[in-house]
């Protein structure tokens, strides 16, 4: 892969949002004990087959009932602010299915692979089937398993597992799948078993006359459906999935078209951008604007229907002041001059005829030019494409230069989409390949730009131009590149090549380390626009589309190839928007691209800013941490609140937020009736999440941030001298104290003795049947317990091992806790409920003790102030900007713009600018981190504050929309508490604050 050097390995972090998604899936089965199901396969297989010796197959067995499962699902939904479902079933009533919504680039493949391992660890499930819609996505899954299996194996103590793709020519794997007592994962496309003629659905001699699908079905697999909107979008596909007899299915997508199934986890595009889990998107564009001085015409489409022919043509059209490009619909006989009102089109004349034949769309004119077609390219198009290629290279080289100056070893990649292979490579009569016109333009522009003096220090300056780019296209049997649809057999090898080269593409060309392979030298990738899904690369930073005919790749598909967070040369994620910006080189305006992208999201069912009558239904009124009983506002009260907000004009008749509501969210104050005033903070939280939108940056509004002065000011030096020091820490963890606190409880946390469980009981229910035009309906009118199961005691599970795995404490500590509690009868009543609650209580006490017991010591190391001068920062201006312009006369901060991560931070900066008591403030950069037991912590602000015109105070501030300890995640709260101890250790002068507003600083 890398010449003689060691191949780059992708590193995996523990990310909270991914764990939340995993837990949402596994908790569906809470109450399930560790079980497996045995079934007889056949004893007629030949000797040496992969079956167990006794011919017994091993499958999954779900023992919790549907009522318990639905209760679990509702708890999960409420904790994730999702409206509770009334049923486990959606449009397919055969087996329970659950939607998991995760934005592209946030790691859904990793999440569902980890979910498989977690389901095995918790419940012993062994058999899984991953169903994908295409070859591309299948290859992506296989590649991801290859790079993650070592990590997953370590995380799960070497649990034996086997993942394979269904191969109709090798059915031996099916025998092994059915009989193995290990985690077995089969990956298959839906096309492999959705027709009767498929090998999977036919009797086979290798399986003693059994059908492969029947053997798989006997295992009652758990399904993972990747991109379900493309997998089970037909009745035929739904029936095929049902023939697998799944125990349950988890459906993973960024955009679920079928929302009839319960959604258990949701990470939207807005959530992902706001939390910086994906790259931010910036749009740059190349277009000419000649104000109608040339008879520009570009054919967009030709249509034919019962009303005759029509064509949509982009032309210049006269406006009040000048001329703008517009797409106008023309019909045969139309005079172009009359429609555009521009004299330059007089030479074109009128439309004589049209051809709507697919692939030959053409419009004929009486003048000059006499013909335009969908495939014809104007001189202007050629110039625009050259501009796109040139600017993409320039953006690429600038990013390489910036990373090099900052000491970041991150390889930069750029991606060009083409719709015709001949534009990258064409073959003469003897089959000799030649550069296509876009490849030639690329090499010309690369040679011109790489010679510029500012790029002389770049790593790859000496690599020949023909080695820095390559094409990903399908090939025929002779190895000749060809155009394809993206779903053919020929494309399978192309996807394999893309995946195979992934690590090599992420590795710098470096002869000293033996990294000299072809992939190491490639920095620019040309790919067919048909290959638009199933693959991506975290280090794609620029994307350009050089499509001549109709652009078939959507904006979401384009950005999806480069949304993932970048990795450095060690394979480690490098988070933060200061690194992760994806530049889309569009052939349209920023406004058109942003509106088009939002329209695509909404067409896929992602509606921004719309309130509905049940939008507030999941507001939590009461939550019992021990029993996990939750009381929510519910649909009826939510509708009442929704109507009240409309009456008060916070929401308009279309269900959109008004300016009154936006102001209320900003000021954190809203007028509500007595019935709802106690939940005003939760109402504002829901409102704030609803009015968020996609933040697409405009490259034309990007400016480089500059220091206000050459020398850092005195007030900055005073402040920096206080906060710059680093610390080391040690943890004094007293196991005996943990045992005491877990058993007795502390002020804020419950004790193990508080756990209450109920014995299992028989539930008696009675329902009336009504027969009417709608069918037979049942209406449950009675339901109550009729006795407990005293005579059927449970076989008690190994609680010590369970709690060891869940808490990572020693066996001795767990035994010490259990021998000290006096409610083990509750364990006998309901073992799983007791163990689950006990694990949560122990972990809560453990985390609190870790933070309470941490001791920081100031070291001689510190963050050098010169880093502020060498760092390259960019600010985006305008309504979708991320910055605040400072008053340069006051000189109260380091740079001319304060670059922020949220509106809360922007408001804080504006207030700090105005506050006369603030003498100096600085947004702490991403490299300013504090080590904590739970990972690095990066506080938001440092301020020099003057009180009563004399006393100087030094503040470090953490800004959050909601600063209450209850609203912060325990993980996040623990990091902030650790950060507070760090600053106490380096200076008693520093005051640490958690604030929503700068005006609260003196409180």
N, C-alpha and C positions, 0 to 999 in steps of 0.2 A: 504493500500500500504506500509506504513512505520511503522508497529507496531502501536503504539499510537501516533507517531509523525506527524508533519505536512509534507505533501508531497512536494518535491522539485517542483518549478515552473520554466519552461524555460522562461528566460527574452529575450526580443527582442530589438535590437538596431536599430537606424536609420542608414542604411548603404548606402552610395552614389551610389554604383554600382547597388544595388537593386532598388533604386528610379529611376535611369536612365533607367532600364529595364521596370519598371512600366510606366514611362512617355512615353517611346518609343511606348508602346502598346496603351495607352490612346490617344496620340496625333494623331493616325491614324484617329480618328473621329473629329478632330478639325474643327469647323464650324457647328457641330451638336448642335442643341438647345435641351433643356430638354423636351423630348417627350416620350410618351408611346402609344402603339397601343391596342385598344380594339377589341375583337372579340366575337361572340356568341358561347358558348359551347353547351348548350342544356338546355331546361327547363323541361326535363323529369326525372331528377335525383330525388331520393327519398328525402323526408324531412330530414333535418339534415345532408345533404351532405356538403362538405367543399367548395362548389362553392359560388360565390357572389350571393346575393339575386336576382339580375336581370339576372343571367345566363351569365354574361359577363366575358370573360377571358381577361387577361391582358398580353401583350407581348411587345417585343422590336420593335422599329421603327427607322430605319436609314434613315435620310432625305438628307444627303449630297450625291451629285452625284459621280460617279466613277472618273471623272476628278479631282474633289477636293480631293478625298481620295488618288488618286495616287500622286497628288502634295504633300499632307501631308506626305505620305510614303517616297517620294524622299528627302524631307527636313530632316526627321528623319534619313534616311540612310546616307546622307552626313554628318550630325552632328556626326554620329557614325562611320565615315570612312568606310562605306560600299557602294559598287558600286550601283548607283541608278537603280531600276528596270524599265522596260518599260511597265509592265502590273501588274495588281493586282492578276492575276490568274496564277496558276501553272498547274500541270498535271490534277488536278480536276478543270474543268472550271465552275462548278456550283455556287460556292461562293468564295469570297476573303479569302485567308489564308495567314498567316504571320509567318515566322520562327523566333523563339527567341532562340539563342544559349547560353546556360549557362553551364559551367563546373560542373560536379558532385560535390556535397558538398557545393555549393555556395547558396543554398536556393531557387531553382526554384519553389518549392511548395508554399513557403511563398510568393514569387513574384507573382505567378498567382492568389493566393487568394487575395492579396492586390490589384492587378489589377482589380479584380471583384468589390471590394468596391469602387475603384477610378472611374471606369466606371459608377457606379451608382451615385456617388457624382457629377461627371461632367455632365453626360448626362441623368441620370435617367434610365439607362438600369437595368432590373430586372431579366431576365431569362438567366440562364447559365447552360451548361452541361459540366462536366469534363469527358472525355473519356480516359480510361487507358487500357493498353494491358494485364494486369494480375491481379489476385487476390492479389498478393503481393503488387503491387503498389496501388491498391484500398485501402487496409488496411492502407498503409502508409499515404494516403491522409486523410482518416477518422481520423486517430490518430493526424495528424498534425493540422487539423481543430479544434479538441478537445482542443489541448494545446494552440492554437493561437486565438481562438474566443474571449476570454476576452480582449486581447490586441487590436484586430481589432475593437471590439465594442467600446472601449474607444477612439481609434484613429478616429473613424467615428461617434462620438457623439451618440452612442447607436443605430445606424441604425439597424432595425430589419432584421434578416437574418435567413435562414434555409437551412442547408445542409443535404441531405439524400442520401443513396445508393439505386439504383433501386432494388426493390424486387418484383419478379413476383407473390409472394403470397400476396402482399399488395399494390394494385393499387390505394388505397385511396390517397396516396401521389401524384399521377399524377394529380388527380382532384385539389388538393390543389395547386400544382405547377402551373397549368394553370390559376387558378383564383386569386391567392394571389397578393396583391398590395405591396409586400415586396421582398427583394432579395431572390430568390429561386435558389439553386444550386443542381443539381442532379449529382451524381457520378455513373458511370457505366463502365463495361468492354465492349470492342468492341464485345466480344463473346455473349453479351446479346441481340444484335439486328442485327447481320450480317447474320442471316439465316431466311428464311420465317417461319420456325416452331417456332421461338422464341416467347414467350408470348408478347413481346413488339410489334411484327408485326402481331398479330392476333386480330380479333374483340373480344371484351370482354363485357359480360353482366354488369359487375360492372361500365362500362363506357357507358351504353346505346347503346351497339353495336359498339362503336368506337374502333379504334386501339389506344393503348397507344402512339405509335410513331406519329400518326396523331395529337393527342392533344398537344404533345410536340412541333411538327413542327409548329402549329398555333401560338405559342409564338415567333417564329423566334429567337431562342436562340443564344447566342454567345457561341461558342465552345472553350473549353480549351482542347487541345490534348496533353496528357502527353506521351512522348516517341513515337512520330509519326512513327518512322522507324519500330516500332512493332505494330502500330495500323492500319494504312491505307496502308499497304504494298501489298495489293491485290486489284483487281478491285471490288471484292465483298465488301470489307471493305469501299472503296471509295463510292460505291453506297449506302451503309448503312448510312454513314455520310451525304450524300446528302439528304436522305429521312427525315432528321431532319430539312431541310430547314433553315440552319443557316444564320444569318445576316452576320457573319464573324467568322473566327477561328484563334486562336493563338496557335502555335505549339511549345512546349517546349522540348528541348533535348540538351545534350552535343554534340551529333554527328548526324546531319541531313543527312540521306541518300538521300532524295529527296530535291535537292536544286533548283527545278524549282519555288518554291514559294519565294516571296520577303523576304529577311532577314532584320529585322528591328533593331535587337540588337545582339551583339556578345561579349561574354566573354569566351575566349579560355582557354585551359588548361595552356598555357604559361602565359596569363594575370593573371589567378588566382594564380599561383605559385609566379609570380613576385610581385604581390600586397599582398601576404601572406593572401589570402582569404580562403585558404585551408591549410591543413598540408603539410609540406615538406615530401618527401618520401625518406626513407633510406632503402637500401637492405642489409640484412645479409644472409649468407648462410652456410649450413653445408654439406660438402661432403668429401668423403675419396679419397685419391690419393695414390695408392700403386704401381705406376709406372709399372703396368703390371706383378706383382709378383704373382697374383692369377687370375684364369680363370673367371673373372667377366663377366657376361652376363645379360642384361636386355632387355626383349622384349618390343619394342615400339609400333609396329603395324604389322598386317598381311593383305596382300591384294591379291585379286584374280580377274583377268581380262582375256581378250582374249589371253594375252601373257603368262598366267600361274600364278603360285604363286610367291610371293616375301614377304620378311619380313625385317623390319628395326629393328636392334638389336644394343644396345649400348655395346661396348666392348672396351678393351684397344687395341690400334694399335701402332706399333713401329714407332717412328719418328727418326730424324737424331741423336738426343742426348739421348732420353729416350723413354717413351711411354705415350700417352695421350688418354683420353676417346674420342671415336668418335662413331657416329651412322652410321653404314654401312648397305647397302642393300644386303641381301643374297637371293639366290634362291636354290631350291632343288638340291642336288649334290655338293654344294659348300663346300670346305674344310675350316674350320674355321682357322686353323693354316696358310694356304696359304694366306687368306685374311688379317690376322692380323700381320703376320710375327713375331709372338711371340711363343716361344717354349711351354709356359705354356698351350697353347690351343691344343697341340697335343692330349691330353687325351680326348678332346671333339669329335674329329673326324669330319665326314662330316654330312651334313643335309640330313636326310632320307625322311622326309615328313613335310607337313604343313597343318594346319586347320585354315581357315579364317572365320568360323562360328561366327557371332557376339555373344559375351559373352563367347566363348570357344576358342579364338585365341590361337594357340599352335604351337610350332616348336619341331620336334623330331630329335635327334642326334644318331649317331652310337656308340658314346662313353659315357663318363660321364661328366656332367649330361646327361641323355638320353632324357630329356624333359624340356622345359621352357614354361610358359604360361603368358598371359597378367596379370592374377590375382595372379600369384605366387610371393611370396616376398622373396628376397634373404636375407642372413644374413646381408649383407651390408645395405640393405634397412632398416632393423629393427634398426640397429645402427644409421643410419642417422635420422630416425624418433625420436629415443630417444634423439639424439643431438638437433634436432629442438625443441622438447618439453622442454628440459632442458634450452636451451638458451632463449626461449621465456619467460619462468618463470623468469629467471635471469634478462633479460631486463625489465620485468614488475616490479620486486621487486626493481631494481635499480632506476626506474623512480619514484616509490612510495617514496623511501628513499630521492631522490633528491627534490621532491616536498615538503616533510615534512620538510626538512632542510631549504627550502626557505620560509616556512610558507604558501605554496599554498594549499588550501583545494580543490584539484581536484582528484576525484576518478578515478583510472586507471583500464581500462578493457583490456583484451586480448581475441582474437578470434581464434579458431581452426576450420578449415574446414575439414570435413570427407566425404568420399563417401559411407561409409557403417555404418549403425547404430550399427552393431555387434561389431565394433571396439570401441564403447563407452559403449554399454550395450548389453548383450545377456541374453537369458532366457533358463532355464533348462526345463525338461519335465513337471515339475509341475507349470511352469510359473513364477518361482522365478527369479528376475533379478540379474545379476552379472556384475561386472565391465568388460568392454571390454579391450583389451590389451592396447589401447592408454590411456584410463582412468586410468588403473593400472599404466602404466609408469608415467602418470602425477602425481598421488598421491605419488608414490615413489620419484620422483624428487622434488616435492614440499616439502615433509617432509625433505628431505636432505638439500635443500637450505634454508628453513625458519629457520632452527636451527643455521645457521651461525651467529656469533656474530654481524656482521654489521647490521643485520636485526632485532635485538631485540627491537628496538624502534618503529617498524611499528605498525600502528593502529590495524590491523587485525591479529596480531600474535597468538592470543588465539582462533581464530575461527577454528573449526575442518576442516581438509582438505576436507572431503566429503561435506562440506557446501560452500566451496569457488568456486566450479565449478558446472555447470549444462549444460544440453543438450537441444537444440532447434530442435526437430524432430517431425514428424507427428505421430499420434497414431491411432490404430484401435479401434473398438468399445469396446474392453476389456481394453483399456488403454495401450496396448503394443506398444512400439516404432517400427516404420517401415520405410523402404526406400521408397521414392516417387520421383516424377519428379519435384516437386515444383509448379505444376499448377493444382493439383487435389483438390477436395472438402475437403479432409482430411488436406491439407496444409492450408486452410483458417483459421482453428482454431489455427494452429501453428503461423501464422503471427499475429493473434489477440493476442496471448500470448506474442509474442515478443514486440508488440507495448504497450500492457497493462503494461508490466514490465519496460518500458523505464525510467520513473522517478525514480522508485525504484532502478534500476541498477546504476543510477547516484548519488544516496544518500549513504553516508558513513554509515557503521554499527556503531551505537552509542547508547548503552543502555540508557545513560543519557538523550537523547532526544527522546527516544521511537522508535528509528530507528532500529528495530530488525527483520524485515521481512526477508523472504528467499532471496528476490531480493537484499536487502541491504548487505547481506553477500557474494553474488556472485561477483567474480572478473574475472573469467575465463569462457568463453562461448564456448561450442562445438556446431557446427551447421552443418547440412547436406549441402553439396556443391550444391545441387539442389536449396536451398533457397538463391539464389544469387542476387536478386534484390528487390527493393521496401522497404528495411529497412536498417537502419544504426544506429550508435550510436556515438555521438560526442566524447565520451571518450574512444573509441577503439584506443589504441596506438600501439598494436602489433597484427600482423596477421600471422598465419602459416597455410600451407596447407598440411594435412596428407592424401593425396590421393594415393591409391595403383594402380588403373587402369588408364585409360586415364583421364587427368585433363580437365574436361569440363567447368570449371569456368575460364573466361578470367582474365588476369592481371588487366584490368580496373574494372571488377566486384569485384575482391578482394579488391583493394585499395578503391573502392567506398564505402565499408562498414565502412571505418574509416577516410575519407578525411575531414569531417566537423570539424570546429574549436571547441576545447574543451570548456566545461563549468565548473564552480566551483560549490560548494555546494549550492550556492544561485541561480543557473541556469543562471549565467551571463557568456557571452563569454569571454574567455581569449585569446586574439590574440597574434601573434608573434611566430616565429619559435623557440625561446628559450624554449617554452612550446610545441608547436605543431609539433612534428616529429612522423610520422607513420613508424614503423619498420616492414618491410615485411621479414619474415623468409623464404627465398626461398630455394628450393632444386635444384638450379642451380646457376651459377656464377652471380655476379653483372652485368657483361658485357652482358650476355645472357638475363637477366631479363630486363635491360634497353633497349636493342635493340628490344626485344620482345614487350615491352610496346609501344615503338615508332611505331613499325610495326602495332600494333593493332589500334593505333590512325590513322595511314595513311590508313589502310584498311577501317576505318570508315569515311574517307574523310577529315581528318585533316592533311594537308600536311605542313610540316615544311620547312621553308627556300626557298620556290619556288616563283620566280618572274614570273608574267605573263604580257601580253601587257597592261592590264587594272589596274595593281597594283597601279598606281599613279593617277588614274582618279578622286579620291575624294579629291585631294589636293585643299584646298580652296584658291581662288584668291581674292575674295571679299565677305564680309558679312555685311549686314545692320542689326544692332541689333534691330532696331525698326520694320521694315517690315519683317525681317528675310529672305530677299532675299539673295540667295547664288549663287555665280559664282564659278564653279569648273573647274579644268583642262580639264576633259572630256576624253572620250575613245580615240579619234583621237590623241590628243596631248600626252596622256599617252603612246600610242603606239610609237609615235615619240621619246619620252624621253626614253622609254624602249630600243629601237633600238640604240639610242645614247650611253646608258650605256653599251650595248653589244659591240659597236664599240670601246669604250674606255676601254674595258676589265674589267669593274666593275662587269659585269654579264656574265657567260659563256653560251655556246650554249644550255646547259640543263636547263637554267633559274635559276641557283644557284649563290649565291654570291661568288666572288673571294676574294683572300687575299687583293687585291687592295681596294675593297669595305669595307672589315672589317677594314682596316687601316683608310680609309676615315671616317668611322663612329666613330672610336676611337678618331681620331684627330679633328673631327667635321669640316672637310674641304674636299670639293669635286670639281673637275674641271668639269664645264658644259659650254655649248655654251651660247652665249649672250641671246638667247631666254629663257633659263631656269635658268640662274644664280641667278635671284631674288628669286626663290623658292628653292634654295639649302638647307636651313634649313629643309623645309618640306620634301624634297627628302631624306635627311639623316634620318629624323624621321621615314619615311616609311621603309627605308632600315634597320634601327635598329630593328624595330618591326619584320621584316621578318627573320632576321638572328638569332633571339632568338630561343632557343631550350628548351626542357624539362630538368630540372635539377634534376636528380635522384642521391641521395647521396649514397656513398659506405660506409657501416658500418665499413669495414676494414680500411678505411682512416679517421675514426673519432678519434680525440684525445681530452683529457680534457685540457682545457686552464688553465695555471698556472700563478700566479703572478711572476713577475721577481725577486722581493725581498720580504722578510718577512715584512719589514717595508715600508710603502708607501714613495716614494722619496720626497725630499724637493720641487722640481719643481711642483710635483702633488699637494702638500698641498697648495702652493701659488695659483695655478690655481683653485683648488677646493674651497678655501676660498672665491673666488670671485663669483663663479657661483652656490654655493650650496643652497642659500636661497630660501625660498618659498614666495609667495605673495598672497594677497587677492585682489579682484577687485570689482569695482562698475561701473555701466554704467550711464553716464549722457545722457539721451535720450531726446532731445528737440523736441516734436511733432510739434511745430510751425515752427522750422527750417526745419523739414522734409517736411512739407507742402510747404514751400518756395522753397526748392531745387527741389522737384518733379515738381512744377509748372514752375520754371524758368530754371532748369537744373544747373549742375555744370560743372567744367572744363572737367571732364572725362565722365560724364553721361548725357544722353539726358533728355529733359523735356517731360511732358505729352503733352504739346502743340505741340510737334514735330510729334505726331501721325498723320498719313495720312491713310485714308481708301477710298475705292472706292465703289460707289453704285453697287449693283448687276445689271447685264445686260444680255440681250439675246446674246448668242453666235451662230453665223451662221457658219456652216462648210459645205464644199462641197468636194466630193471625186470621183475619177475615179474608175471604176471597170474593172479589167483585168481578163479574163478567159483564163487559160492555163492548162498545165498538172498538175500543183500543186494545181489547184482548182480555186476558185474565190477570188481574192485579191483586197483589197481596198487601194487606195493611196490618202491620204488627200492632196488636192492642194490649198485649200483656207479656211481661218478661221479668222473671225473678229467680233467685237461687232457691234450690230445693234440697240443699244438703251438701256437706263436704265429703271429700273422698278419704275418710279416715282409714278405711280398710285397705287402701292401696298406696302404701308409703313409697316415696321415690327412692330409686337407687342413687345415693348421694355421690355427686361428682367430686373430683379432687380439687377442693377449694384452695389449697395451698399453692399448687402449681398454677392454677388460674390466676390468683392474685399476684404471684411472682411475675407472670407474663404481662399482666396489665399494669403493674406499678414499677417493675425493674428493681424491686427491693430484694434483699436476701431472704432465704427460707427462714433463717433464725428470726428476723424481724417480723415476718408474716405470722409465724407460730406465736411469737410474743404478743402480737395484737389479738389473735384469735383466742388464746388462752386467758386473756384478760377481760374479754367482753362477757356479758351475762345474758345475751339474747340469741344464742345459737339455735334456740327452738324456732326462731324466725327463718333460719337457714333450712331447717328440716321442712317447714311449711312450704317454702317455694325456693329451692336452691338457686335457680338462675337469677331470680329477682334480687335475692340477698347478695349474691356475688357481684352482680352488676352495680348495685348501689354502693356496696363496700369498696369496690375499686375506685369509684368516683370520689368518695369521701377521703380515702387514703391518699389519692393523688392530689386532691385539693390541699390537704394538710402538708404533704411532702413539698409541693411547690412553694407554699407560704414559708415553710421552714428554710428552704434553700435561699429564698430572698432575704428572710430575716437573719439568716446566718452568714450571709456574704460579707466579707470584709475587704475593702479596697485599700491599697497602699500606693502612695504617689511614687513614681519612678523618675529617673533623670531624663527619660525620653519625652519628647513633645512634638507636636505638629508645627512644622516650620511655617512662619507667616509668608515666606516667599512663594508658597504654593498658590496663594491668591493671585500672584502676578503671572504665574506660568499657566494657570488653568484657562482653557478655552470654553467660554460659555456663549450660548445663543439665546436671545429672547425673541418671542413672537409678539407682535403688536396687534392692534385691531380688536374687534369684538370677541374673537375666539383666541385671543392671546393668552400668554401665561406669565405676564410680567407687569411690573409697576414702574413707571418713569419717576425718577427721584428728582428732588430739587437740588441741582448741582451747586447752587449758591450756598445752601446750608451745609452740604458735604457731610451728611450724617451717616453715610454708609460707604462701602468700598467701591461699588460700581455705579454706572449711570442708569442701570436697570436692575431691579430686584426680580430674579427669576423664581417663580413659586410653583407649588404642586397643586394648589386648590384655591377656590374662592375665599375660603377661610383665611389662608395665608396672604392672599392679595389684600384683603381687608385689613389684616394685621399690619402689613407694610404701609398701607395708606395712612392708618392711624398713627403709626410710629413716626411717619414723616411730619404729621401735624402736631404731635405732642411735644410741647416745649421742654418737658422734663426728660425726654429721651435725648441724650447727647450724642449717642452713637448706637447703631444696631447693625447686625449682620446676619443674613440667612446662612446658617452653618452648612457647608458643602457636604456632598455625599461621602467624601473621603474622611470626614471628621466622625469617626465611629468610636464607640465605647464597647469594650468586651464585656459580655455578660454570660452567665451560664446557659442562657436561652438563645444565644446568637448575638451578632453585633447590633448596637442601638445607635441611631443617628438622631440627636435632638434637633429641634427646628431653628431656634434663634438664640443669639447672645446679645445682651443689651447693657449699655452703660447709662444709668438712670440717676438723675440729680434731684434730690428732695430738699425743699426749703432753701434753695440756692447755695447749699454748702455740702450736704452729705452725699457722697457718691456711693451708689449701690450697683452691684453686678448681678444681673439676672441671666439664667438660662431658662428658656421657655419652650414648652411643648404645646403646640396648638392643635386642638381637635374640635370638631363640630360639637361633640358632647364629651365633656371632660370627666363626668362622674365615673367612679371606679366600677359601678355596676354596668355601665354601658361599654366599657373597654373589655376586649377579650382578655381572659386570664393571662395568656402568653404575653400579650402586649403590655398589660398592666405590670407584670413582673419585670419586663425589660425596663420600663420607665422608672420603677422603684429602684432597680439596680443602678440606673443612670443617676438618680438622685444621690445615692450613696457614693458614687464615683466623685461627684462634684463636692460633696462634703469632705472627701478625703484630700482633694487637691487644694481647697481653700475654704476657710470658714466664712469668707466674705461673700461667697457666691450663694445666691438664693435661687432655688429651683421652683418653678411654677408650672402648673398645668392650667391653661387658659383657653377660652373661646375667643376672647376679644382683648386687644391691647389696652383698652380703657380700664380693664379689671386689674391691671398690673399693680396699682397702688393699694388695692383692697386688702 
